Amino acid sequence: MRSGRSKNNLRRTRGEVIFDGVNVTLLVLFSLTCLLPMINLFAKAVSSESMVISGKVLFWPREFQLESLGFLGSQYGFHVAFINTVFVTIIGTALNILFTILAAYPLSRKRMRGRRLLNFAIIFTMLFTGGLIPTFILVQQLGLINNLWSLIWPRLTSPFFIIILRNFFEGIPDSLEESAKIDGASHTRTLISIMLPLSVPCIATLVVFYAVGHWNNYFEPLFYIQKRESFTLQLYLRRLLDTATAGGSSFSTMFNASQLKLLKNKSTMIVQASAVFLSTAPIMLVYPFLQRYFVRGMTLGAVKG
């Protein structure tokens, strides 16, 4: 009898089944809208010119070739832009995490003096900022124009992520901190030995957000970077696409005469697809390694207000 009753209690109603079915369908469609454009780019990048121009390439490569990816990946300008972007992403993300931790941990301690005022100041910056022109003037006066540090220093941390990590720290039982104090641990030792190991899911989530933000950053390099030696991938890609669309098959501003000979029989569409795919693929490969922390970290960090 008990087993029969438990089975009846576990049965889902017709409305619940329909609701789950609609949810799954919508999520699958949403996932496809995000995934299919990348598949289309890859298919065009590794297909022959004739197949791409004739419109026969959609989600599956036709007449497979790697010449376009190999050519673009071998260019000096692409290498420089790639190295610059990797530098900004790694150093910027590391500093972002460091300053976010240093801000979030003290704000999570309820006995800290001025805690409410500092929390208000941080939240205030989420609603009101200095604006684009004052920020540009500040970067200019600091001598950071055409310097990769102009993409790092102005955005050392994010108020939203400080709040996320602060809430995560507040969710850790106070008994752990009290036990550490009894053993003579300082705040630094408590943070390093207790708080940080327990905060790996939340910190890994912030790493993903910060890294993707740096990698895809286009707006700030457009204002602060003019030298080609300091181009990031997004700027390089934009210059390439502008040259291709404005000049048809002419890439004279991006490549020299010998390189143009290699491109004379290639469609600009293939080169554009190759550039977009090569600039997007590296950061996409990082996400699967941190995906297991993603949902858990965001959920735990947002539970407590």
Secondary structure as a PSIPRED ss2 file (coil, helix, strand):
# PSIPRED VFORMAT (PSIPRED V4.0)

   1 M C   1.000  0.000  0.000
   2 R H   0.000  1.000  0.000
   3 S H   0.000  1.000  0.000
   4 G H   0.000  1.000  0.000
   5 R H   0.000  1.000  0.000
   6 S H   0.000  1.000  0.000
   7 K H   0.000  1.000  0.000
   8 N H   0.000  1.000  0.000
   9 N H   0.000  1.000  0.000
  10 L H   0.000  1.000  0.000
  11 R C   1.000  0.000  0.000
  12 R C   1.000  0.000  0.000
  13 T C   1.000  0.000  0.000
  14 R H   0.000  1.000  0.000
  15 G H   0.000  1.000  0.000
  16 E H   0.000  1.000  0.000
  17 V H   0.000  1.000  0.000
  18 I H   0.000  1.000  0.000
  19 F H   0.000  1.000  0.000
  20 D H   0.000  1.000  0.000
  21 G H   0.000  1.000  0.000
  22 V H   0.000  1.000  0.000
  23 N H   0.000  1.000  0.000
  24 V H   0.000  1.000  0.000
  25 T H   0.000  1.000  0.000
  26 L H   0.000  1.000  0.000
  27 L H   0.000  1.000  0.000
  28 V H   0.000  1.000  0.000
  29 L H   0.000  1.000  0.000
  30 F H   0.000  1.000  0.000
  31 S H   0.000  1.000  0.000
  32 L H   0.000  1.000  0.000
  33 T H   0.000  1.000  0.000
  34 C H   0.000  1.000  0.000
  35 L H   0.000  1.000  0.000
  36 L H   0.000  1.000  0.000
  37 P H   0.000  1.000  0.000
  38 M H   0.000  1.000  0.000
  39 I H   0.000  1.000  0.000
  40 N H   0.000  1.000  0.000
  41 L H   0.000  1.000  0.000
  42 F H   0.000  1.000  0.000
  43 A H   0.000  1.000  0.000
  44 K H   0.000  1.000  0.000
  45 A H   0.000  1.000  0.000
  46 V C   1.000  0.000  0.000
  47 S C   1.000  0.000  0.000
  48 S C   1.000  0.000  0.000
  49 E H   0.000  1.000  0.000
  50 S H   0.000  1.000  0.000
  51 M H   0.000  1.000  0.000
  52 V H   0.000  1.000  0.000
  53 I H   0.000  1.000  0.000
  54 S C   1.000  0.000  0.000
  55 G C   1.000  0.000  0.000
  56 K C   1.000  0.000  0.000
  57 V C   1.000  0.000  0.000
  58 L C   1.000  0.000  0.000
  59 F C   1.000  0.000  0.000
  60 W C   1.000  0.000  0.000
  61 P C   1.000  0.000  0.000
  62 R C   1.000  0.000  0.000
  63 E C   1.000  0.000  0.000
  64 F C   1.000  0.000  0.000
  65 Q C   1.000  0.000  0.000
  66 L C   1.000  0.000  0.000
  67 E H   0.000  1.000  0.000
  68 S H   0.000  1.000  0.000
  69 L H   0.000  1.000  0.000
  70 G H   0.000  1.000  0.000
  71 F H   0.000  1.000  0.000
  72 L H   0.000  1.000  0.000
  73 G H   0.000  1.000  0.000
  74 S C   1.000  0.000  0.000
  75 Q C   1.000  0.000  0.000
  76 Y H   0.000  1.000  0.000
  77 G H   0.000  1.000  0.000
  78 F H   0.000  1.000  0.000
  79 H H   0.000  1.000  0.000
  80 V H   0.000  1.000  0.000
  81 A H   0.000  1.000  0.000
  82 F H   0.000  1.000  0.000
  83 I H   0.000  1.000  0.000
  84 N H   0.000  1.000  0.000
  85 T H   0.000  1.000  0.000
  86 V H   0.000  1.000  0.000
  87 F H   0.000  1.000  0.000
  88 V H   0.000  1.000  0.000
  89 T H   0.000  1.000  0.000
  90 I H   0.000  1.000  0.000
  91 I H   0.000  1.000  0.000
  92 G H   0.000  1.000  0.000
  93 T H   0.000  1.000  0.000
  94 A H   0.000  1.000  0.000
  95 L H   0.000  1.000  0.000
  96 N H   0.000  1.000  0.000
  97 I H   0.000  1.000  0.000
  98 L H   0.000  1.000  0.000
  99 F H   0.000  1.000  0.000
 100 T H   0.000  1.000  0.000
 101 I H   0.000  1.000  0.000
 102 L H   0.000  1.000  0.000
 103 A H   0.000  1.000  0.000
 104 A H   0.000  1.000  0.000
 105 Y H   0.000  1.000  0.000
 106 P H   0.000  1.000  0.000
 107 L H   0.000  1.000  0.000
 108 S H   0.000  1.000  0.000
 109 R C   1.000  0.000  0.000
 110 K C   1.000  0.000  0.000
 111 R C   1.000  0.000  0.000
 112 M C   1.000  0.000  0.000
 113 R C   1.000  0.000  0.000
 114 G C   1.000  0.000  0.000
 115 R H   0.000  1.000  0.000
 116 R H   0.000  1.000  0.000
 117 L H   0.000  1.000  0.000
 118 L H   0.000  1.000  0.000
 119 N H   0.000  1.000  0.000
 120 F H   0.000  1.000  0.000
 121 A H   0.000  1.000  0.000
 122 I H   0.000  1.000  0.000
 123 I H   0.000  1.000  0.000
 124 F H   0.000  1.000  0.000
 125 T H   0.000  1.000  0.000
 126 M H   0.000  1.000  0.000
 127 L H   0.000  1.000  0.000
 128 F C   1.000  0.000  0.000
 129 T C   1.000  0.000  0.000
 130 G C   1.000  0.000  0.000
 131 G C   1.000  0.000  0.000
 132 L H   0.000  1.000  0.000
 133 I H   0.000  1.000  0.000
 134 P H   0.000  1.000  0.000
 135 T H   0.000  1.000  0.000
 136 F H   0.000  1.000  0.000
 137 I H   0.000  1.000  0.000
 138 L H   0.000  1.000  0.000
 139 V H   0.000  1.000  0.000
 140 Q H   0.000  1.000  0.000
 141 Q H   0.000  1.000  0.000
 142 L C   1.000  0.000  0.000
 143 G C   1.000  0.000  0.000
 144 L C   1.000  0.000  0.000
 145 I C   1.000  0.000  0.000
 146 N C   1.000  0.000  0.000
 147 N C   1.000  0.000  0.000
 148 L H   0.000  1.000  0.000
 149 W H   0.000  1.000  0.000
 150 S H   0.000  1.000  0.000
 151 L H   0.000  1.000  0.000
 152 I C   1.000  0.000  0.000
 153 W H   0.000  1.000  0.000
 154 P H   0.000  1.000  0.000
 155 R H   0.000  1.000  0.000
 156 L C   1.000  0.000  0.000
 157 T C   1.000  0.000  0.000
 158 S C   1.000  0.000  0.000
 159 P H   0.000  1.000  0.000
 160 F H   0.000  1.000  0.000
 161 F H   0.000  1.000  0.000
 162 I H   0.000  1.000  0.000
 163 I H   0.000  1.000  0.000
 164 I H   0.000  1.000  0.000
 165 L H   0.000  1.000  0.000
 166 R H   0.000  1.000  0.000
 167 N H   0.000  1.000  0.000
 168 F H   0.000  1.000  0.000
 169 F H   0.000  1.000  0.000
 170 E H   0.000  1.000  0.000
 171 G H   0.000  1.000  0.000
 172 I C   1.000  0.000  0.000
 173 P C   1.000  0.000  0.000
 174 D H   0.000  1.000  0.000
 175 S H   0.000  1.000  0.000
 176 L H   0.000  1.000  0.000
 177 E H   0.000  1.000  0.000
 178 E H   0.000  1.000  0.000
 179 S H   0.000  1.000  0.000
 180 A H   0.000  1.000  0.000
 181 K H   0.000  1.000  0.000
 182 I H   0.000  1.000  0.000
 183 D C   1.000  0.000  0.000
 184 G C   1.000  0.000  0.000
 185 A C   1.000  0.000  0.000
 186 S C   1.000  0.000  0.000
 187 H H   0.000  1.000  0.000
 188 T H   0.000  1.000  0.000
 189 R H   0.000  1.000  0.000
 190 T H   0.000  1.000  0.000
 191 L H   0.000  1.000  0.000
 192 I H   0.000  1.000  0.000
 193 S H   0.000  1.000  0.000
 194 I H   0.000  1.000  0.000
 195 M H   0.000  1.000  0.000
 196 L H   0.000  1.000  0.000
 197 P H   0.000  1.000  0.000
 198 L H   0.000  1.000  0.000
 199 S C   1.000  0.000  0.000
 200 V H   0.000  1.000  0.000
 201 P H   0.000  1.000  0.000
 202 C H   0.000  1.000  0.000
 203 I H   0.000  1.000  0.000
 204 A H   0.000  1.000  0.000
 205 T H   0.000  1.000  0.000
 206 L H   0.000  1.000  0.000
 207 V H   0.000  1.000  0.000
 208 V H   0.000  1.000  0.000
 209 F H   0.000  1.000  0.000
 210 Y H   0.000  1.000  0.000
 211 A H   0.000  1.000  0.000
 212 V H   0.000  1.000  0.000
 213 G H   0.000  1.000  0.000
 214 H H   0.000  1.000  0.000
 215 W H   0.000  1.000  0.000
 216 N C   1.000  0.000  0.000
 217 N C   1.000  0.000  0.000
 218 Y C   1.000  0.000  0.000
 219 F H   0.000  1.000  0.000
 220 E H   0.000  1.000  0.000
 221 P H   0.000  1.000  0.000
 222 L H   0.000  1.000  0.000
 223 F H   0.000  1.000  0.000
 224 Y H   0.000  1.000  0.000
 225 I C   1.000  0.000  0.000
 226 Q C   1.000  0.000  0.000
 227 K C   1.000  0.000  0.000
 228 R H   0.000  1.000  0.000
 229 E H   0.000  1.000  0.000
 230 S H   0.000  1.000  0.000
 231 F C   1.000  0.000  0.000
 232 T C   1.000  0.000  0.000
 233 L H   0.000  1.000  0.000
 234 Q H   0.000  1.000  0.000
 235 L H   0.000  1.000  0.000
 236 Y H   0.000  1.000  0.000
 237 L H   0.000  1.000  0.000
 238 R H   0.000  1.000  0.000
 239 R H   0.000  1.000  0.000
 240 L H   0.000  1.000  0.000
 241 L H   0.000  1.000  0.000
 242 D H   0.000  1.000  0.000
 243 T H   0.000  1.000  0.000
 244 A H   0.000  1.000  0.000
 245 T H   0.000  1.000  0.000
 246 A H   0.000  1.000  0.000
 247 G C   1.000  0.000  0.000
 248 G C   1.000  0.000  0.000
 249 S C   1.000  0.000  0.000
 250 S C   1.000  0.000  0.000
 251 F C   1.000  0.000  0.000
 252 S C   1.000  0.000  0.000
 253 T C   1.000  0.000  0.000
 254 M C   1.000  0.000  0.000
 255 F C   1.000  0.000  0.000
 256 N C   1.000  0.000  0.000
 257 A H   0.000  1.000  0.000
 258 S H   0.000  1.000  0.000
 259 Q H   0.000  1.000  0.000
 260 L H   0.000  1.000  0.000
 261 K H   0.000  1.000  0.000
 262 L H   0.000  1.000  0.000
 263 L H   0.000  1.000  0.000
 264 K C   1.000  0.000  0.000
 265 N C   1.000  0.000  0.000
 266 K C   1.000  0.000  0.000
 267 S C   1.000  0.000  0.000
 268 T H   0.000  1.000  0.000
 269 M H   0.000  1.000  0.000
 270 I H   0.000  1.000  0.000
 271 V H   0.000  1.000  0.000
 272 Q H   0.000  1.000  0.000
 273 A H   0.000  1.000  0.000
 274 S H   0.000  1.000  0.000
 275 A H   0.000  1.000  0.000
 276 V H   0.000  1.000  0.000
 277 F H   0.000  1.000  0.000
 278 L H   0.000  1.000  0.000
 279 S H   0.000  1.000  0.000
 280 T H   0.000  1.000  0.000
 281 A H   0.000  1.000  0.000
 282 P H   0.000  1.000  0.000
 283 I H   0.000  1.000  0.000
 284 M H   0.000  1.000  0.000
 285 L H   0.000  1.000  0.000
 286 V H   0.000  1.000  0.000
 287 Y H   0.000  1.000  0.000
 288 P H   0.000  1.000  0.000
 289 F H   0.000  1.000  0.000
 290 L H   0.000  1.000  0.000
 291 Q H   0.000  1.000  0.000
 292 R H   0.000  1.000  0.000
 293 Y H   0.000  1.000  0.000
 294 F H   0.000  1.000  0.000
 295 V H   0.000  1.000  0.000
 296 R H   0.000  1.000  0.000
 297 G H   0.000  1.000  0.000
 298 M H   0.000  1.000  0.000
 299 T H   0.000  1.000  0.000
 300 L H   0.000  1.000  0.000
 301 G H   0.000  1.000  0.000
 302 A H   0.000  1.000  0.000
 303 V C   1.000  0.000  0.000
 304 K C   1.000  0.000  0.000
 305 G C   1.000  0.000  0.000
